[in-house]
Structure formats: structure tokens, C-alpha cells
């Protein structure tokens, strides 16, 4: 989503509305979760495993980091909830871990990649600061160095005219989704933003990702009606005195 973020940084006028064409089954999206992608790297010192004093184990530190993240996962689930989402609470996924090179060497480096998907209303920058505050000191017992790197996309919620128009033209009630989009970045530019498009998220990020042909004609019809209403219909003047 570097392109959307670059547009926000440049601040050009883009128009009044933006439709984000993610796979929503042609249902308008009123809100979505954000995503904070994080990497924790632990720098220790390798050494022969026969004497723990010969090194500083990055894996020992990572074990505490994993325990802390699992505790944070429980805290987030207990403290925040929204019935609008199929999974009503924030999620934390431990995605990939790499460390060490042999059974008889003290692990000198370990890396963990994970993500958090927060609910609307959560500040992803504050969430990143919380991660650094809780994880960075965990290397002190071994004397290892813990570095936390984060990048995030804010959650999104829509209540504008475009959402109501998409609801009317699609005949579908607005829904909430757990994946993130460029919508919050375009909102920062003052655009009226809604997420809606053909396809299903269950087919995304899979082998042989596809879009069902049956969804293309109704998607084109919906886009034509949106363009006609937003771009071609005579613009209504506001009442006198406003």
C-alpha cells in the first residue's frame, strides 16, 4: 500500500469519493480491522553448547518474547470486542520464526514475524509503542539485544454518503471484514470512502487465486450505476441560506 501512503504524503486533490475494489462479494464494507506487521530480532552470541557461559542464547530470550505475546493476545481478546466482526476481538498471529543452526551451538540470532489485527478505534502507532515497551527489555537476563520493527495500516470505519449509496444499489447490508485496505489512507485525504468489490476473501492469497465469472456482470452493472449517479447526474444545489 505504498502508493496510497505516497498520495497521502503528497496531498493531491483526488476527487470526492473513492471505491476500494477488494473482494467483498459485492457487499459494501462499513468497517475493517487494521493490521500491524511486526518483526522481533534477538541478537545474542553463539558458542559451544557444553558451557552456557560461552554464549548468550537468543532462543532463550525468544521463549520469553513468545510467552509475552501469548499473554498480550489474551489481553487484547478480553479487553476489546465488536459483534460486527465474525471474529469479534483483535487477533495476534505468530507467523514465522527462524533461529539457530545446530543442536550443539548456542543460538546467536533469532527472528520472529507476527501480526496483530486491531479493531476500529485502535491507534496502530500506540500499539507499536506498546510492543516495543514490553518486548525490548526481555533480553536483559541473557544480555541479548532485542529490536522490534513495526509497520501498520489503521482500522477503518465508514458512515458517508457513498456507503449508503452502495447499500441502495447493491441491495446488500453493510458488513465488517477482518482484512485491511487502503481506505484509511484515502480517508485522510478527505474522500468519502467505501470498500466494495467482486470475489471472496476466502479465495485470496491461495494457490490458483480466482474471481468467479458470475460476479463480473453484476460488478460492472453496479459500477456503471455508481458512475452515473456520482459523475453524470446533475449536481443538486444546496437549499438557499446554507
C-alpha positions in Angstrom: 0.0 0.0 0.0 3.0 2.3 -0.6 1.1 4.1 -3.4 -1.8 5.1 -1.2 0.6 6.3 1.5 2.6 8.3 -1.0 -0.6 10.0 -2.2 -1.4 11.0 1.4 2.1 12.4 1.8 1.8 14.4 -1.4 -1.7 15.6 -0.5 -3.1 16.0 -4.1 -6.8 16.6 -4.7 -8.2 13.3 -5.9 -12.0 13.9 -6.0 -14.8 13.5 -3.6 -15.2 9.7 -3.4 -13.1 6.5 -3.5 -14.3 2.9 -4.0 -11.8 0.3 -2.9 -12.3 -2.8 -5.0 -11.4 -5.5 -2.6 -13.2 -8.9 -2.7 -16.3 -8.4 -0.6 -18.8 -10.4 -2.5 -20.3 -7.1 -3.8 -21.3 -6.2 -0.2 -20.4 -2.7 1.0 -18.0 -2.7 3.9 -18.7 -0.3 6.8 -15.6 -1.1 8.8 -12.5 -3.2 8.7 -9.7 -4.2 11.1 -6.3 -2.7 10.9 -3.0 -4.7 10.7 0.3 -4.2 12.5 3.1 -6.3 11.0 6.0 -6.8 13.4 9.4 -8.4 13.4 11.4 -9.1 16.5 15.1 -9.8 16.1 17.2 -11.1 19.0 21.0 -10.7 18.8 22.9 -12.9 21.2 26.2 -14.7 20.9 26.9 -18.2 19.6 29.1 -20.6 21.4 29.6 -24.3 22.2 26.6 -25.8 24.0 28.7 -27.7 26.5 29.1 -24.4 28.5 26.2 -21.9 28.6 28.7 -19.2 29.7 30.3 -19.3 26.3 27.4 -17.6 24.6 24.2 -15.6 25.0 21.2 -17.6 23.8 18.8 -15.7 21.5 16.4 -18.6 21.7 16.1 -18.3 25.5 15.2 -14.7 25.1 12.7 -15.5 22.3 11.0 -18.0 24.5 10.1 -15.2 26.9 9.0 -13.0 24.0 6.7 -15.7 22.8 5.2 -16.0 26.3 4.7 -12.3 26.4 3.0 -12.2 23.1 0.6 -15.0 24.0 -0.3 -13.1 27.2 -0.9 -9.9 25.1 -3.1 -12.0 22.7 -5.3 -12.9 25.7 -5.4 -9.4 27.0 -6.5 -8.0 23.6 -9.2 -10.6 23.3 -10.5 -9.8 26.8 -10.3 -6.0 26.6 -11.8 -5.3 23.1 -14.8 -6.7 21.3 -17.1 -5.8 18.4 -20.1 -8.0 17.4 -19.9 -6.6 13.9 -17.0 -8.9 13.1 -17.1 -12.7 12.6 -14.1 -12.8 14.9 -15.2 -10.1 17.4 -11.9 -9.4 19.0 -8.4 -8.4 17.9 -6.2 -11.3 16.7 -2.4 -11.9 17.1 -0.8 -14.4 14.7 2.7 -15.8 15.2 3.6 -16.3 11.6 7.2 -17.4 11.2 10.3 -18.0 13.4 13.9 -18.6 12.4 16.9 -19.1 14.7 20.0 -21.2 15.4 21.9 -23.6 13.1 22.7 -26.7 15.1 21.8 -28.7 18.2 25.2 -28.2 19.8 25.6 -24.5 19.3 24.1 -21.7 21.5 21.7 -19.8 19.3 23.3 -16.4 18.4 20.3 -14.9 16.4 16.6 -15.5 16.3 13.8 -13.7 14.4 10.0 -13.8 14.8 7.5 -12.4 12.3 3.9 -11.8 13.6 0.9 -9.6 13.1 -1.9 -8.0 15.1 -5.3 -7.1 13.6 -6.8 -4.4 15.8 -10.4 -3.2 15.9 -11.5 0.2 14.8 -10.7 2.8 17.3 -7.2 1.4 17.9 -4.2 3.6 17.2 -1.6 1.4 15.5 1.3 3.7 16.4 0.4 3.4 20.1 0.1 -0.4 19.6 3.6 -0.5 18.1 4.9 1.6 21.0 3.3 -0.9 23.5 5.1 -3.8 21.7 8.5 -2.1 22.0 7.9 -1.3 25.6 7.0 -4.8 26.6 9.4 -6.8 24.4 12.7 -4.8 24.3 13.6 -5.4 28.0 13.2 -9.2 27.7 16.8 -9.7 26.6 18.2 -8.5 29.9 18.6 -11.9 31.6 20.8 -13.3 28.8 22.4 -10.0 27.9 20.9 -10.1 24.4 19.7 -7.2 22.2 16.0 -7.1 21.2 14.9 -5.0 18.2 11.2 -4.6 17.4 10.3 -3.2 13.9 6.7 -2.4 13.1 4.6 -1.1 10.2 0.9 -0.8 10.3 -2.4 0.1 8.5 -5.0 1.7 10.6 -8.5 0.2 11.1 -11.3 1.9 9.1 -15.0 2.7 9.5 -17.3 4.4 7.0 -20.5 6.3 7.5 -20.6 8.5 4.5 -23.0 9.0 1.6 -21.1 6.6 -0.6 -21.7 3.7 1.8 -25.5 4.4 1.8 -25.5 4.7 -2.0 -23.6 1.3 -2.4 -26.1 -0.2 0.0 -29.0 1.0 -2.0 -27.6 0.0 -5.4 -26.2 -3.4 -4.3 -29.3 -4.4 -2.2 -26.8 -5.7 0.4 -26.4 -4.7 4.0 -23.0 -3.2 5.0 -20.7 -5.7 6.6 -17.4 -5.7 8.6 -14.3 -7.6 7.4 -11.0 -8.6 9.1 -8.6 -7.7 6.3 -7.1 -4.3 5.8 -7.3 -2.0 2.8 -6.1 1.5 1.5 -9.4 3.0 2.7 -8.0 4.8 5.8 -5.3 6.5 3.7 -7.8 7.9 1.2 -10.0 9.0 4.2 -7.1 11.1 5.4 -7.3 13.0 2.1 -10.9 13.9 2.9 -12.5 11.4 0.5 -15.8 9.7 1.1 -14.6 6.0 1.0 -16.3 2.6 0.8 -14.8 -0.8 0.3 -16.7 -3.0 -2.2 -15.8 -5.4 -5.0 -16.4 -8.8 -6.6 -14.9 -12.0 -5.3 -14.5 -13.6 -1.9 -11.6 -13.1 0.5 -11.5 -16.9 1.0 -10.0 -17.2 -2.5 -7.4 -14.6 -1.8 -3.7 -15.5 -1.1 -4.3 -19.0 -2.2 -2.9 -21.2 -4.9 -4.8 -20.6 -8.1 -6.5 -17.4 -6.7 -9.5 -16.7 -8.8 -12.5 -14.4 -9.3 -15.8 -16.2 -10.1 -17.0 -15.2 -13.6 -20.6 -15.0 -12.3 -19.7 -12.0 -10.2 -18.2 -9.9 -13.0 -21.5 -8.8 -14.8 -23.2 -7.6 -11.6 -20.0 -5.8 -10.6 -19.9 -4.0 -13.9 -23.5 -3.1 -13.6 -23.0 -1.7 -10.1 -20.0 0.3 -11.2 -22.0 1.8 -14.1 -24.8 2.8 -11.8 -22.4 4.3 -9.3 -20.6 6.3 -12.0 -24.0 7.5 -13.4 -25.1 8.7 -10.0 -21.9 10.2 -8.8 -20.4 11.6 -12.1 -23.2 12.1 -14.6 -26.3 13.0 -12.7 -27.0 16.8 -12.4 -25.4 18.1 -9.2 -28.1 19.2 -6.7 -27.7 22.7 -5.3 -27.9 23.1 -1.5 -31.0 24.8 -0.1 -30.9 28.6 0.0 -29.5 30.1 3.1 -26.9 27.4 3.7 
